[in-house]
Amino acid sequence: MAKKVKLKTAKSKESVSAFVNGIEDEQLKKDCKILLKLFKDTTGLKPKMWGSSIIGFGEYTYYRSNGDEGQFMATGFSPRKSGPTLYIMPGYSNYKALLPKIGPHKLGKSCLYLKNLDDVDLSVIKKLITRGLKDLSKKHETTF
């Protein structure tokens, strides 16, 4: 029988707006307010805090190779000292055609690191969010 995994970065009942309004760096706060609206408008979902610093939208169930299962956000972002980090849970490997159109960024497996939103094409971010959710729902049980 599958064991439910409890992650350190779990969904909480903390206030998303209080979290965003509490960001001290004014540029980062401005960028997060823009991203919050973009993610809300794109997903049609209510944001939830995941852990102490990630704003997530939707959820999906994943299964480890040993059969254990867990829940995690389907997409989201986090304000980091270096700038906003965006999470597309299927990762970015299938989106190579879109990535050069974003603007300045660095990549991790499921993380897109931005310095700020000044030179970023938000319409491309919107496409990444939409495609990421669609691709995630093909392979995982999702709740949107």
Contact map, one row per residue, 1 for C-alpha under 8 A:
111000000000000000000000000000000000000000000000000000000000000000100000000000000000000000000000000000000000000000000000000000000000000000000000
111100000000000000000000000000000000000000000000000000000000000000111000000000000000000000000000000000000000000000000000000000000000000000000000
111110000000000000000000000000000000000000000000000000000000000000111000000000000000000000000000000000000000000000000000000000000000000000000000
011111000000000000000000000000000000000000000000000000000000000000011100000000000000000000000000000000000000000000000000000000000000000000000000
001111100000000000000000000000000000000000000000000000000000000000011110000000000000000000000000000000000000000000000000000000000000000000000000
000111110100000000000000000000000000000000000000000000000000000000000100000000000000000000000000000000000000000000000000000000000000000000000000
000011111100000000000000000000000000000000000000000000000000000000000100000000000000000000000000000000000000000000000000000000000000000000000000
000001111100000000000000000000000000000000000000001000000000000000000000000000000000000000000000000000000000000000000000000000000000000000000000
000000111110000000000000000000000000000000000000011100000000000000000000000000000000000000000000000000000000000000000000000000000000000000000000
000001111111000000000000000000000000000000000000011000000000000000000001000000000000000000000000000000000000000000000000000000000000000000000000
000000001111100000000000000000000000000000000001111000000000000000000001100000000000000000000000000000000000000000000000000000000000000000000000
000000000111110000000000000000000000000000000001111000000000000000000000000000000000000000000000000000000000000000000000000000000000000000000000
000000000011111000000000000000000000000000000001100000000000000000000000000000000000000000000000000000000000000000000000000000000000000000000000
000000000001111100100000000000000000000000000001100000000000000000000000000000000000000000000000000000000000000000000000000000000000000000000000
000000000000111111100000000000000000000000000001100000000000000000000000000000000000000000000000000000000000000000000000000000000000000000000000
000000000000011111110000000000000000000000000011100000100000000000000000000000000000000000000000000000000000000000000000000000000000000000000000
000000000000001111111000000000000000000000000000000000000000000000000000000000000000000000000000000000000000000000000000000000000000000000000000
000000000000001111111100000000000000000000000000000000000000000000000000000000000000000000000000000000000000000000000000000000000000000000000000
000000000000011111111110000000000000000000000000000010000000000000000000000000000000000000000000000000000000000000000000000000000000000000000000
000000000000000111111110000010011000000000000000000000000000000000000000000000000000000000000000000000000000000000000000000000000000000000000000
000000000000000011111110000010000000000000000000000000000000000000000000000000000000000000000000000000000000000000000000000000000000000000000000
000000000000000001111111000000000000000000000000000000000000000000000000000000000000000000000000000000000000000000000000000000000000000000000000
000000000000000000111111110110000000000000000000000000000000000000000000000000000000000000000000000000000000000000000000000000000000000000000000
000000000000000000000111110010000000000000000000000000000000000000000000000000000000000000000000000000000000000000000000000000000000000000000000
000000000000000000000011111110000000000000000000000000000000000000000000000000000000000000000000000000000000000000000000000000000000000000000000
000000000000000000000011111111000000000000000000000000000000000000000000000000000000000000000000000000000000000000000000000000000000000000000000
000000000000000000000000111111100000000000000000000000000000000000000000000000000000000000000000000000000000000000010000000000000000000000000000
000000000000000000000010111111110000000000000000000000000000000000000000000000100011000000000000000000000000000000010000000000000000000000000000
000000000000000000011011111111111000000000000000000000000000000000000000000000000000000000000000000000000000000000000000000000000000000000000000
000000000000000000000000011111111100000000000000000000000000000000000000000000000000000000000000000000000000000000000000000000000000000000000000
000000000000000000000000001111111110000000000000000000000000000000000000000000000001000000000000000000000000000000011000000000000000000000000000
000000000000000000010000000111111111000000000000000000000000000000000000000001100001000000000000000000000000000000000000000000000000000000000000
000000000000000000010000000011111111100000000000000000000000000000000000000000000000000000000000000000000000000000000000000000000000000000000000
000000000000000000000000000001111111110000000000000000000000000000000000000000000000000000000000000000000000000000000000000000000000000000000000
000000000000000000000000000000111111111000000000000000000000000000000000000010000000000000000000000000000000000000000000000000000000000000000000
000000000000000000000000000000011111111100000010000000000000000000000000000000000000000000000000000000000000000000000000000000000000000000000000
000000000000000000000000000000001111111110000000000000000000000000000000000000000000000000000000000000000000000000000000000000000000000000000000
000000000000000000000000000000000111111111000000000000000000000000000000000000000000000000000000000000000000000000000000000001000000000000000000
000000000000000000000000000000000011111111110000000000001000000000000000000100000000000000000000000000000000000000000000000001001000000000000000
000000000000000000000000000000000001111111111110000000001000000000000000000000000000000000000000000000000000000000000000000000000000000000000000
000000000000000000000000000000000000111111111000000000000000000000000000000000000000000000000000000000000000000000000000000000000000000000000000
000000000000000000000000000000000000011111110000000000000000000000000000000000000000000000000000000000000000000000000000000001001100000000000000
000000000000000000000000000000000000001111111000000000001000000000000000000000000000000000000000000000000000000000000000000000001100000000000001
000000000000000000000000000000000000001111111100000000000000000000000000000000000000000000000000000000000000000000000000000000000000000000000000
000000000000000000000000000000000000000110111110000000001100000000000000000000000000000000000000000000000000000000000000000000000000000000000001
000000000000000000000000000000000000000100011111000000001100000000000000000000000000000000000000000000000000000000000000000000000000000000000000
000000000000000100000000000000000001000100001111100000111100000000000000000000000000000000000000000000000000000000000000000000000000000000000000
000000000011111100000000000000000000000000000111110000111000000000000000000000000000000000000000000000000000000000000000000000000000000000000000
000000000011111100000000000000000000000000000011111111110000000000000000000000000000000000000000000000000000000000000000000000000000000000000000
000000001111000000000000000000000000000000000001111111110000000000000000100000000000000000000000000000000000000000000000000000000000000000000000
000000011111000000000000000000000000000000000000111111000000000000000000000000000000000000000000000000000000000000000000000000000000000000000000
000000001000000000000000000000000000000000000000111111000000000000000000000000000000000000000000000000000000000000000000000000000000000000000000
000000000000000000100000000000000000000000000000111111100000000000000000000001100000000000000000000000000000000000000000000000000000000000000000
000000000000000000000000000000000000000000000000111111110000000000000000000111100000000000000000000000000000000000000000000000000000000000000000
000000000000000100000000000000000000000000000011110011111000000000000000000111000000000000000000000000000000000000000000000000000000000000000000
000000000000000000000000000000000000000000000011110001111100000000000000111110000000000000000000000000000000000000000000000000000000000000000000
000000000000000000000000000000000000001100101111000000111110000000000000111100000000000000000000000000000000000000000000000000000000000000000001
000000000000000000000000000000000000000000001110000000011111000000000000111000000000000000000000000000000000000000000000000000000000000000000111
000000000000000000000000000000000000000000000000000000001111100000000011111000000000000000000000000000000000000000000000000000000000000000000111
000000000000000000000000000000000000000000000000000000000111110000000011110000000000000000000000000000000000000000000000000000000000000110011110
000000000000000000000000000000000000000000000000000000000011111000001111000000000000000000000000000000000000000000000000000000000000000000011100
000000000000000000000000000000000000000000000000000000000001111100001111000000000000000000000000000000000000000000000000000000000000000000011000
000000000000000000000000000000000000000000000000000000000000111111111100000000000000000000000000000000000000000000000000000000000000000000000000
000000000000000000000000000000000000000000000000000000000000011111111000000000000000000000000000000000000000000000000000000000000000000000000000
000000000000000000000000000000000000000000000000000000000000001111110000000000000000000000000000000000000000000000000000000000000000000000000000
000000000000000000000000000000000000000000000000000000000000001111110000000000000000000000000000000000000000000000000000000000000000000000000000
111000000000000000000000000000000000000000000000000000000000001111111000000000000000000000000000000000000000000000000000000000000000000000000000
011110000000000000000000000000000000000000000000000000000000001111111100000000000000000000000000000000000000000000000000000000000000000000000000
011110000000000000000000000000000000000000000000000000000000111100111110000000000000000000000000000000000000000000000000000000000000000000000000
000111100000000000000000000000000000000000000000000000000000111000011111000000000000000000000000000000000000000000000000000000000000000000000000
000010000000000000000000000000000000000000000000000000000011110000001111100000000000000000000000000000000000000000000000000000000000000000000000
000000000110000000000000000000000000000000000000000000000011110000000111110000000000000000000000000000000000000000000000000000000000000000000000
000000000010000000000000000000000000000000000000010000011111000000000011111100000000000000000000000000000000000000000000000000000000000000000000
000000000000000000000000000000000000000000000000000000011111000000000001111100000000000110000000000000000000000000000000000000000000100100000100
000000000000000000000000000000000000000000000000000000011110000000000000111110000000011110000000000000000000000000000000000000001001100000000000
000000000000000000000000000000000000001000000000000001111000000000000000111111000000011100000000000000000000000000000000000000000000000000000000
000000000000000000000000000000000010000000000000000001110000000000000000001111100001111000000000000000000000000000000000000000000000000000000000
000000000000000000000000000000010000000000000000000011100000000000000000000111110001110000000000000000000000000000000000000000000000000000000000
000000000000000000000000000100010000000000000000000011000000000000000000000011111011100000000000000000000000000000000000000000000000000000000000
000000000000000000000000000000000000000000000000000000000000000000000000000001111111100000000000000000000000000000000000000000000000000000000000
000000000000000000000000000000000000000000000000000000000000000000000000000000111110000000000000000000000000000000000000000000000000000000000000
000000000000000000000000000000000000000000000000000000000000000000000000000000011111000000000000000000000000000001100000000000000000000000000000
000000000000000000000000000100000000000000000000000000000000000000000000000000111111100000000000000000000000000011110000000000000000000000000000
000000000000000000000000000100110000000000000000000000000000000000000000000011110111110000000000000000000000000011110000000000000000000000000000
000000000000000000000000000000000000000000000000000000000000000000000000000011110011111000000000000000000000001111000000000000000000000000000000
000000000000000000000000000000000000000000000000000000000000000000000000001111000001111100000000000000000000001111000000000000000000000000000000
000000000000000000000000000000000000000000000000000000000000000000000000001110000000111110100000000000000000011100000000000000000000000000000000
000000000000000000000000000000000000000000000000000000000000000000000000011100000000011111110000000000000000011100000000000000011001100000000000
000000000000000000000000000000000000000000000000000000000000000000000000011000000000001111100000000000000000010000000000000000000001100100000000
000000000000000000000000000000000000000000000000000000000000000000000000000000000000000111110000000000000000010000000000000000000001001100000000
000000000000000000000000000000000000000000000000000000000000000000000000000000000000001111111100000000000000111000000000000000000001000000000000
000000000000000000000000000000000000000000000000000000000000000000000000000000000000000101111111000000000010111000000000000000000000000000000000
000000000000000000000000000000000000000000000000000000000000000000000000000000000000000000111111000000000000100000000000000000000000000000000000
000000000000000000000000000000000000000000000000000000000000000000000000000000000000000000111111000000000000000000000000000000000000000000000000
000000000000000000000000000000000000000000000000000000000000000000000000000000000000000000011111111000000000000000000000000000010000000000000000
000000000000000000000000000000000000000000000000000000000000000000000000000000000000000000011111111100000000000000000000000000000000000000000000
000000000000000000000000000000000000000000000000000000000000000000000000000000000000000000000011111110000000000000000000000000000000000000000000
000000000000000000000000000000000000000000000000000000000000000000000000000000000000000000000011111111000000000000000000000100010000000000000000
000000000000000000000000000000000000000000000000000000000000000000000000000000000000000000000011111111100000000000000000000000000000000000000000
000000000000000000000000000000000000000000000000000000000000000000000000000000000000000000000001111111100000000000000000000000000000000000000000
000000000000000000000000000000000000000000000000000000000000000000000000000000000000000000000000111111100000000000000000100100000000000000000000
000000000000000000000000000000000000000000000000000000000000000000000000000000000000000000000000011111111000000000000001110110000000000000000000
000000000000000000000000000000000000000000000000000000000000000000000000000000000000000000000000001111111000000000000011100000000000000000000000
000000000000000000000000000000000000000000000000000000000000000000000000000000000000000000000000000001111100000001100011000000000000000000000000
000000000000000000000000000000000000000000000000000000000000000000000000000000000000000000000000000001111110000111100000000000000000000000000000
000000000000000000000000000000000000000000000000000000000000000000000000000000000000000000000000000000011111000111000000000000000000000000000000
000000000000000000000000000000000000000000000000000000000000000000000000000000000000000000010000000000001111111110000000000000000000000000000000
000000000000000000000000000000000000000000000000000000000000000000000000000000000000000000000000000000000111111110000000000000000000000000000000
000000000000000000000000000000000000000000000000000000000000000000000000000000000000000000111000000000000011111000000000000000000000000000000000
000000000000000000000000000000000000000000000000000000000000000000000000000000000000001111110000000000000011111100000000000000000000000000000000
000000000000000000000000000000000000000000000000000000000000000000000000000000000000111100110000000000000011111110000000000000000000000000000000
000000000000000000000000000000000000000000000000000000000000000000000000000000000000111100000000000000001111011111000000000000000000000000000000
000000000000000000000000000000000000000000000000000000000000000000000000000000000011110000000000000000001111001111100000000000000000000000000000
000000000000000000000000000000000000000000000000000000000000000000000000000000000111110000000000000000011100000111111000000000000000000000000000
000000000000000000000000000000000000000000000000000000000000000000000000000000000111000000000000000000011000000011111000000000000000000000000000
000000000000000000000000001100100000000000000000000000000000000000000000000000000011000000000000000000000000000001111111000000000000000000000000
000000000000000000000000000000100000000000000000000000000000000000000000000000000000000000000000000000000000000001111111000000000000000000000000
000000000000000000000000000000000000000000000000000000000000000000000000000000000000000000000000000000000000000000011111000000000000000000000000
000000000000000000000000000000000000000000000000000000000000000000000000000000000000000000000000000000110000000000011111100000000000000000000000
000000000000000000000000000000000000000000000000000000000000000000000000000000000000000000000000000001110000000000011111110000000000000000000000
000000000000000000000000000000000000000000000000000000000000000000000000000000000000000000000000000011100000000000000011111110000000000000000000
000000000000000000000000000000000000000000000000000000000000000000000000000000000000000000000000000001000000000000000001111111000000000000000000
000000000000000000000000000000000000000000000000000000000000000000000000000000000000000000000000000000000000000000000000111111100000000000000000
000000000000000000000000000000000000000000000000000000000000000000000000000000000000000000000000010011000000000000000000111111110000000000000000
000000000000000000000000000000000000000000000000000000000000000000000000000000000000000000000000000001000000000000000000111111111000000000000000
000000000000000000000000000000000000011001000000000000000000000000000000000000000000000000000000000000000000000000000000011111111100000000000000
000000000000000000000000000000000000000000000000000000000000000000000000000000000000000000000000000000000000000000000000001111111110000000000000
000000000000000000000000000000000000000000000000000000000000000000000000000000000000000100000010010000000000000000000000000111111111000000000000
000000000000000000000000000000000000001001100000000000000000000000000000001000000000000100000000000000000000000000000000000011111111100000000000
000000000000000000000000000000000000000001100000000000000000000000000000000000000000000000000000000000000000000000000000000001111111110000000000
000000000000000000000000000000000000000000000000000000000000000000000000000000000000000000000000000000000000000000000000000000111111111000000000
000000000000000000000000000000000000000000000000000000000000000000000000001000000000000111100000000000000000000000000000000000011111111100000000
000000000000000000000000000000000000000000000000000000000000000000000000011000000000000110000000000000000000000000000000000000001111111110000000
000000000000000000000000000000000000000000000000000000000000000000000000000000000000000000000000000000000000000000000000000000000111111111000000
000000000000000000000000000000000000000000000000000000000000000000000000000000000000000001000000000000000000000000000000000000000011111111100000
000000000000000000000000000000000000000000000000000000000001000000000000010000000000000011000000000000000000000000000000000000000001111111110100
000000000000000000000000000000000000000000000000000000000001000000000000000000000000000000000000000000000000000000000000000000000000111111111100
000000000000000000000000000000000000000000000000000000000000000000000000000000000000000000000000000000000000000000000000000000000000011111110000
000000000000000000000000000000000000000000000000000000000000000000000000000000000000000000000000000000000000000000000000000000000000001111111000
000000000000000000000000000000000000000000000000000000000001110000000000000000000000000000000000000000000000000000000000000000000000000111111100
000000000000000000000000000000000000000000000000000000000001110000000000000000000000000000000000000000000000000000000000000000000000000010111110
000000000000000000000000000000000000000000000000000000000111100000000000010000000000000000000000000000000000000000000000000000000000000110011111
000000000000000000000000000000000000000000000000000000000111000000000000000000000000000000000000000000000000000000000000000000000000000000001111
000000000000000000000000000000000000000000101000000000001110000000000000000000000000000000000000000000000000000000000000000000000000000000000111
